[in-house]
Amino acid sequence: QVQLVESGGGLVQAGGSLRLSCVASGGIFSIASMGWYRQAPGKQRELVATIITGSSTNYADSVKGRFTISRDNAKNTVYLQMNSLKPEDTAVYFCAADFRRVTGGYAYWGQGTQVTVSS
Protein backbone atom coordinates (compact mmCIF):
# COMPACT_ATOMS: atom_id res chain seq x y z
CA GLN A 1 0.00 0.00 0.00
CA VAL A 2 1.41 3.36 -1.05
CA GLN A 3 1.13 6.34 1.27
CA LEU A 4 1.55 9.91 0.04
CA VAL A 5 2.10 12.89 2.31
CA GLU A 6 2.05 16.43 0.94
CA SER A 7 3.61 19.51 2.51
CA GLY A 8 4.64 23.03 1.61
CA GLY A 9 1.28 24.72 1.28
CA GLY A 10 0.52 28.06 2.87
CA LEU A 11 -0.47 31.68 2.34
CA VAL A 12 1.40 33.75 -0.22
CA GLN A 13 0.84 37.04 -1.99
CA ALA A 14 0.09 37.17 -5.69
CA GLY A 15 3.31 36.96 -7.69
CA GLY A 16 5.01 34.89 -5.03
CA SER A 17 6.26 31.31 -5.06
CA LEU A 18 5.72 28.08 -3.16
CA ARG A 19 7.19 24.61 -3.50
CA LEU A 20 5.01 21.65 -2.67
CA SER A 21 6.51 18.30 -1.74
CA CYS A 22 4.98 14.84 -1.73
CA VAL A 23 6.81 11.99 -0.04
CA ALA A 24 5.84 8.46 -1.00
CA SER A 25 6.26 5.37 1.16
CA GLY A 26 5.22 1.72 1.03
CA GLY A 27 5.81 -0.25 -2.17
CA ILE A 28 7.24 2.77 -3.90
CA PHE A 29 9.85 1.14 -6.11
CA SER A 30 7.31 0.35 -8.81
CA ILE A 31 5.65 3.75 -8.93
CA ALA A 32 5.77 4.86 -12.55
CA SER A 33 3.55 7.93 -12.56
CA MET A 34 2.95 10.81 -10.19
CA GLY A 35 0.86 13.92 -10.49
CA TRP A 36 -0.53 16.98 -8.79
CA TYR A 37 -4.20 17.92 -8.79
CA ARG A 38 -6.04 20.79 -7.15
CA GLN A 39 -9.56 21.52 -6.01
CA ALA A 40 -10.88 25.01 -5.36
CA PRO A 41 -14.02 25.60 -3.26
CA GLY A 42 -17.14 24.75 -5.23
CA LYS A 43 -15.15 23.37 -8.16
CA GLN A 44 -14.18 19.95 -9.41
CA ARG A 45 -10.74 18.53 -8.87
CA GLU A 46 -8.50 19.37 -11.82
CA LEU A 47 -5.19 18.10 -13.11
CA VAL A 48 -2.23 20.43 -12.60
CA ALA A 49 0.83 18.46 -13.69
CA THR A 50 2.03 14.92 -14.26
CA ILE A 51 5.37 13.16 -14.54
CA ILE A 52 6.11 9.63 -15.72
CA THR A 53 9.41 7.91 -15.00
CA GLY A 54 11.66 8.10 -18.04
CA SER A 55 9.13 10.19 -19.92
CA SER A 56 8.01 13.77 -20.29
CA THR A 57 6.00 16.05 -18.05
CA ASN A 58 2.53 17.39 -18.73
CA TYR A 59 0.84 20.57 -17.49
CA ALA A 60 -2.56 22.18 -17.45
CA ASP A 61 -2.70 25.19 -19.75
CA SER A 62 -3.46 27.44 -16.79
CA VAL A 63 -0.10 26.71 -15.13
CA LYS A 64 2.24 26.25 -18.11
CA GLY A 65 5.32 28.42 -17.79
CA ARG A 66 4.67 29.06 -14.08
CA PHE A 67 4.67 25.61 -12.45
CA THR A 68 7.30 22.88 -12.69
CA ILE A 69 6.88 19.25 -11.60
CA SER A 70 9.95 17.21 -10.76
CA ARG A 71 10.79 13.95 -9.05
CA ASP A 72 13.69 12.89 -6.86
CA ASN A 73 13.70 9.09 -6.86
CA ALA A 74 16.44 8.93 -4.22
CA LYS A 75 14.17 10.82 -1.82
CA ASN A 76 10.94 9.19 -3.00
CA THR A 77 9.60 12.69 -3.47
CA VAL A 78 7.77 14.61 -6.16
CA TYR A 79 7.79 18.41 -6.14
CA LEU A 80 5.64 21.14 -7.59
CA GLN A 81 7.46 24.46 -7.89
CA MET A 82 4.87 27.20 -8.26
CA ASN A 83 5.98 30.65 -9.40
CA SER A 84 4.08 33.81 -10.32
CA LEU A 85 1.15 32.64 -8.25
CA LYS A 86 -2.28 34.10 -8.89
CA PRO A 87 -5.36 34.28 -6.63
CA GLU A 88 -7.04 31.75 -8.93
CA ASP A 89 -4.37 29.21 -7.96
CA THR A 90 -5.94 29.08 -4.50
CA ALA A 91 -6.99 25.48 -3.85
CA VAL A 92 -6.23 22.30 -1.97
CA TYR A 93 -3.43 20.57 -3.83
CA PHE A 94 -3.31 16.78 -3.92
CA CYS A 95 -0.49 14.42 -4.83
CA ALA A 96 -1.32 11.23 -6.74
CA ALA A 97 0.61 8.14 -7.79
CA ASP A 98 0.19 4.93 -9.76
CA PHE A 99 2.20 1.87 -10.74
CA ARG A 100 0.97 2.25 -14.32
CA ARG A 101 2.31 4.77 -16.80
CA VAL A 102 -0.69 7.08 -16.74
CA THR A 103 -1.59 10.76 -16.67
CA GLY A 104 -4.92 10.24 -14.93
CA GLY A 105 -7.01 7.78 -12.96
CA TYR A 106 -4.36 7.49 -10.26
CA ALA A 107 -4.75 4.72 -7.72
CA TYR A 108 -3.17 6.46 -4.72
CA TRP A 109 -3.82 9.91 -3.26
CA GLY A 110 -2.48 12.12 -0.51
CA GLN A 111 -4.60 14.07 1.95
CA GLY A 112 -3.96 17.46 0.35
CA THR A 113 -2.28 20.71 1.33
CA GLN A 114 -3.92 24.15 1.23
CA VAL A 115 -2.50 26.88 -0.98
CA THR A 116 -3.95 30.36 -0.58
CA VAL A 117 -2.87 33.24 -2.82
CA SER A 118 -3.90 36.70 -1.70
CA SER A 119 -4.37 39.59 -4.11
KAMOFEN-V579929 format. One record per residue. RES is the residue in one letter. SS is DSSP state (A for helix, B for strand, O for the rest). PHI is phi in whole degrees, 0 to 359 (999 if undefined). OMEGA is omega in degrees with one decimal (none if undefined). Layout:
res->RES ss->SS phi->PHI omega->OMEGA
res->RES ss->SS phi->PHI omega->OMEGA
This chain:
res->Q ss->O phi->999 omega->-179.3
res->V ss->O phi->270 omega->173.5
res->Q ss->B phi->245 omega->179.8
res->L ss->B phi->236 omega->-179.9
res->V ss->B phi->231 omega->179.3
res->E ss->B phi->268 omega->173.6
res->S ss->B phi->204 omega->174.9
res->G ss->O phi->104 omega->178.2
res->G ss->O phi->289 omega->179.0
res->G ss->B phi->164 omega->-179.9
res->L ss->B phi->256 omega->-179.6
res->V ss->B phi->216 omega->177.5
res->Q ss->B phi->281 omega->176.4
res->A ss->O phi->305 omega->-176.2
res->G ss->O phi->91 omega->-179.1
res->G ss->O phi->275 omega->-176.2
res->S ss->O phi->227 omega->171.9
res->L ss->B phi->217 omega->172.1
res->R ss->B phi->238 omega->176.4
res->L ss->B phi->269 omega->176.7
res->S ss->B phi->235 omega->176.5
res->C ss->B phi->221 omega->-179.9
res->V ss->B phi->262 omega->-179.6
res->A ss->B phi->255 omega->176.0
res->S ss->B phi->215 omega->177.0
res->G ss->O phi->81 omega->176.6
res->G ss->O phi->66 omega->-170.3
res->I ss->A phi->277 omega->-171.0
res->F ss->A phi->293 omega->-178.9
res->S ss->A phi->258 omega->179.1
res->I ss->O phi->292 omega->-178.2
res->A ss->O phi->257 omega->-173.2
res->S ss->B phi->228 omega->173.8
res->M ss->B phi->220 omega->-177.7
res->G ss->B phi->206 omega->174.1
res->W ss->B phi->240 omega->174.5
res->Y ss->B phi->238 omega->173.5
res->R ss->B phi->215 omega->178.7
res->Q ss->B phi->220 omega->177.3
res->A ss->O phi->270 omega->-179.9
res->P ss->O phi->304 omega->178.1
res->G ss->O phi->76 omega->-178.6
res->K ss->O phi->237 omega->177.7
res->Q ss->O phi->282 omega->175.4
res->R ss->O phi->294 omega->-178.2
res->E ss->B phi->231 omega->178.7
res->L ss->B phi->288 omega->176.9
res->V ss->B phi->252 omega->-176.7
res->A ss->B phi->200 omega->178.4
res->T ss->B phi->224 omega->175.6
res->I ss->B phi->215 omega->178.6
res->I ss->B phi->242 omega->-178.6
res->T ss->O phi->306 omega->178.1
res->G ss->O phi->74 omega->-178.1
res->S ss->O phi->227 omega->-173.7
res->S ss->O phi->271 omega->175.5
res->T ss->B phi->260 omega->-178.3
res->N ss->B phi->218 omega->-176.3
res->Y ss->B phi->227 omega->169.3
res->A ss->O phi->293 omega->-178.7
res->D ss->O phi->302 omega->-175.6
res->S ss->O phi->291 omega->-177.4
res->V ss->O phi->241 omega->-179.0
res->K ss->O phi->302 omega->-179.5
res->G ss->O phi->85 omega->179.8
res->R ss->O phi->244 omega->-177.7
res->F ss->B phi->250 omega->176.3
res->T ss->B phi->225 omega->175.9
res->I ss->B phi->261 omega->177.9
res->S ss->B phi->212 omega->-176.7
res->R ss->B phi->223 omega->175.0
res->D ss->B phi->247 omega->-176.0
res->N ss->A phi->294 omega->-179.8
res->A ss->A phi->295 omega->-179.6
res->K ss->A phi->257 omega->-179.2
res->N ss->O phi->53 omega->-171.9
res->T ss->B phi->229 omega->170.3
res->V ss->B phi->244 omega->-176.3
res->Y ss->B phi->242 omega->170.0
res->L ss->B phi->227 omega->176.4
res->Q ss->B phi->274 omega->-176.6
res->M ss->B phi->243 omega->179.2
res->N ss->O phi->245 omega->178.4
res->S ss->O phi->50 omega->-176.0
res->L ss->O phi->295 omega->-179.2
res->K ss->O phi->239 omega->177.6
res->P ss->A phi->304 omega->180.0
res->E ss->A phi->287 omega->173.5
res->D ss->A phi->277 omega->179.2
res->T ss->O phi->298 omega->-177.0
res->A ss->B phi->182 omega->166.0
res->V ss->B phi->271 omega->-177.7
res->Y ss->B phi->257 omega->-176.9
res->F ss->B phi->243 omega->173.0
res->C ss->B phi->265 omega->179.5
res->A ss->B phi->222 omega->-178.7
res->A ss->B phi->211 omega->178.8
res->D ss->B phi->203 omega->176.1
res->F ss->O phi->282 omega->178.8
res->R ss->O phi->274 omega->175.4
res->R ss->O phi->273 omega->-174.7
res->V ss->O phi->226 omega->173.1
res->T ss->O phi->238 omega->177.3
res->G ss->O phi->185 omega->179.0
res->G ss->O phi->64 omega->-176.4
res->Y ss->O phi->296 omega->-177.5
res->A ss->O phi->275 omega->-173.5
res->Y ss->B phi->237 omega->-175.5
res->W ss->B phi->223 omega->171.8
res->G ss->O phi->273 omega->-175.7
res->Q ss->O phi->272 omega->176.7
res->G ss->O phi->98 omega->175.7
res->T ss->B phi->223 omega->-174.8
res->Q ss->B phi->278 omega->171.9
res->V ss->B phi->240 omega->179.2
res->T ss->B phi->236 omega->-179.4
res->V ss->B phi->246 omega->-178.9
res->S ss->B phi->268 omega->-178.4
res->S ss->O phi->269 omega->none
